[in-house]
Amino acid sequence: MKIGFIGLGIMGKPMSKNLIKAGYDLVVLDMNQSSVDEVVAAGAAAAATPKAVAEQTDIIITMLPNSPQVKTVVLGENGVIEGAKPGAVVVDMSSIAPLVSREVAGKLAAKGVEMLDAPVSGGEPKAIDGTLSVMVGGKKEIFEKCYDVMKAMAGSVVLTGEIGAGNVTKLANQIIVAINIAAMSEALVLASKAGVEPELVYQAIRGGLAGSTVLDAKAPLVLDRKFDPGFRINLHIKDLANVLETSHEVGVPLPLTAAVMEMMQALKVDGMGDNDHGSLVRYYEKLAQVEVKR
């Protein structure tokens, strides 16, 4: 089976390398030529357009920034839809609006091409070690056909419903992650301002009910003042924009999500949009005039 992979960014590049390690033949495409060269050096072939990728492959994976890029790459001029053979499958692993997933899937279906929406969670570290969580929407038989391919990049791959359900699940994930980071930030800033060592607070609470994967992933980085992007604030803003758009469409008020969105927007204005979303702590640090560190 030959796999196409379009989008070799922070997440896509290590994901594509894991597919190569698993023994799959890859055809790749990205706007960044150095990323393409790196993956080609690992064993992939390169193509010049999404159409050319689709012409050579059975499953086409896209890992792109947002809905407009997915629509352009899949449905635009020289897009995947122009090259994909009937029976091919597009697995969109981008995090986009669920309604866009359904729109793209409908247009592909008219050409005899199947689709799964399969966004991921775990950030760059889990993309590198192949332990991402994949949330999938689509037909069960198509999910089963593509399961081994997705599992080569992931620790868990779960079908959550029909097309669009994967991205609804990812939106739920991003709500929980964002609010967890904000809660951690509030707690550690409080401890620091009150004169208690935040490292000891973290160690004391991580084994109790307040403990979480988010806490264990982000607290040590905050304490070490490491804000290099595992997942950029700008990308989390994009996801929360999709969350709030979807919530308004279905009639679900999300006051906590909206509040964290505004915190992230403030950090973006302060020039931190390309920092890790753990930089939420810096919003609180600015208010309290204290720094959380070991």
Buried (B, 14 or more C-beta within 10 A) or exposed (E): EEBBBBBBBBBBBBBBBBBBEBEBBBBBBBEEEEBBEBBBEBBBBBBEBBBBBBBBBBBBBBBBBBBEBBBBBBBBEBBBBBBBEEEBBBBBBBBBBBBBBBBBBEBBEEEEBBBBBBBBBBBBEBBBEBBBBBBBBBBEEBBEBBBEBBBBBBEEBEBBEBBBBBBBBBBEBBBBBBBBBBBBBBBBBBBBBEEEBBBEBBEEBEEEEBEBEBBEBBBBBBBEEEBEBBBBBBBBBBBBBBBBBBBEEEEEEBEEBEEBBEBBBBBBEEEBBBBBBBBBBBBBBEEBEBBBBE
